[in-house]
Amino acid sequence: MYDGVIANGTIVDGSGAEPFQGDVAVTGDTIVAIGDLTGAESRWRVEARGKIVCPGFIDTHSHGDAFLLLEPDAPSKTHQGIATDIVGNCGTSAAPVTEIEHLSSDWSDKPYPGTWRTVAEYRTLLETVKPAPNVALLAGHNTLRRCAGAYDNRPPTADEMACMIRMLDQAMDEGARGLSTGLIYPPGRFSRTDEIVALAKAAARKNGLYASHMRSEGAGLIEAIEEALTVGEEAGISVQISHLKTGGRDNWTKIGAALDRIESARARGRNVHADRYPYIASHTSLSVVLPDWALEGTVETRLARLTDPEQRRRLEADLLIENEDRRWDAITVGSTHHPDNLRFQGQPLLAIAKELRLDPAATVLHFAQTDAMRTSAFFAEMCEENMFTVLAQPWVMIGSDASVRAPTGPLSHDHPHPRTYGTFPRFLRMALDGRTVPLPEAIRKATALPAETFGLRDRGLLSKGKKADIVVFQPDRLRDRSDFARPHQLSEGVDDLFVNGEAVLASGKPTGCRPGRFL
């Protein structure tokens, strides 16, 4: 007798092969049979006639590290069919840290159910709260640099470099799967390539990979790709280019050259992949538009510059000079922190500037000061045609670039990007509607390809012996509902989600079961 059978579904197994009708049997946390299981006895049964049955989705680029400790049910993830969350991206990870202040600013002020410093301690706490999805962690370079005290625009000292490598080695030994960088964020933006190569070599010695939010996704896109590929070559490490895109209308024509660089590296035998979300607006900290010198030092140091009249005048002038080609009308404010700024969430920057009677640069500084550099923003600077071109590449996976949120509770009050709730249903809807790759290839990009890339060897396929991470969805109902005006909206159409053989969603409703593991 099996524990359970998912019967009569259209099976898309994650390999890219054509769908077929059949049943999937589960015992414990493992898939034990696939095929015609008519008459098989089981303790539970899901009728999947007219529905798609496929592997649980793997979010290759997530920022759920800390928030999974606060919202382990992870509804924004599970209602998309996400069974595994790969966290610690863009150079920022919840572990390892030496002080709570080394967490990113939107994490450091939250009340957590316990304390941690190392990856092992984070893992123990995560397993205590029992997340619904599985979790795999990358160690963030920005976090390592802050822990080493290298906040400024300079190379790290020998002691600081040794500290970073020592912490990375320990993180890898305790379960991290590689190194991530966020080279537009401080203090990582102050690093040189040789610093990254040294850390990537340390990760490579432990069979890790290198994931990079590159130094530029706009004017310096090609140079940034070449830097990422250089790190891969010199460190002998697999490269994952984060949210591959062309930002800014003047840079849209660079897509061909960008893809050529990656294809050339792959042809030379380099293991290079990328991820992408199916939206043409990005989402990050509004402070990324500030000049380098304004982002040196600790948060306290940066905020002090904003209250010094002379430095503020210089900052506003430099901000205008460095952003003279920026389309301020493409920026919309996302989440804010100060109570007086809550009314501006989801509002265009220029409309806010008009209300405040400030120019765009002064408006950015207003948020930097009053929100203590915690303001996020949407940048609508991408090309839809290029998005579809990137999504079609066989080595590109799907990643939300989003943390965990919920329509109610402590993580329901900010203003996240719609990708937080809608990435995977949106992409699969595109496939079902014939707007991107065929459905079997779309599902491969969300399952088997990331499982192979990140070394999750027992997941990503509906195959006998693989772990029972399984999604059942209605193809005619699958859709994202979250938008830029009302982001906290759960996706529809995912009826059942199994993680390690246990039902997290049943008939579209949460079961309360949280069987996720640290992978």
Secondary structure, 3 states (H helix, E strand, C coil): CEEEEEEEEEECCCCCCCCEEEEEEEECCEEEEEECCCCCCEEEEEECCCCEEEECEEECCECCCCHHHHCCCCHHHHCCCEEEEEECCCCCCCCCCCCHHHCCHHHHCCCCCCCCCCHHHHHHHHHHHCCCCEEEECEEHHHHHHHHCCCCCCCCCHHHHHHHHHHHHHHHHCCCCEEEEECCCCCHHHCCHHHHHHHHHHHHHCCCEEEEECCCCCCCHHHHHHHHHHHHHHHCCEEEECCCCCCCHHHHHHHHHHHHHHHHHHHCCCCEEEEECCCCCEEEEHHHHCCHHHHCCCHHHHHHHHHCHHHHHHHHHHHHHHCCCCCHHHEEECCCCCHHHHHHCCCEHHHHHHHHCCCHHHHHHHHHHHCCCCCEEEECCCCHHHHHHHHHCCCEEECCCECCCCCCCCCCCCCCCCHHHHHHHHHHHHHHCCCCCCHHHHHHHHCHHHHHHCCCCCCCCCCCCCECCEEEECCCCCECCCCCCCCCCCCECEEEEEECCEEEEECCEECCCCCCCEC
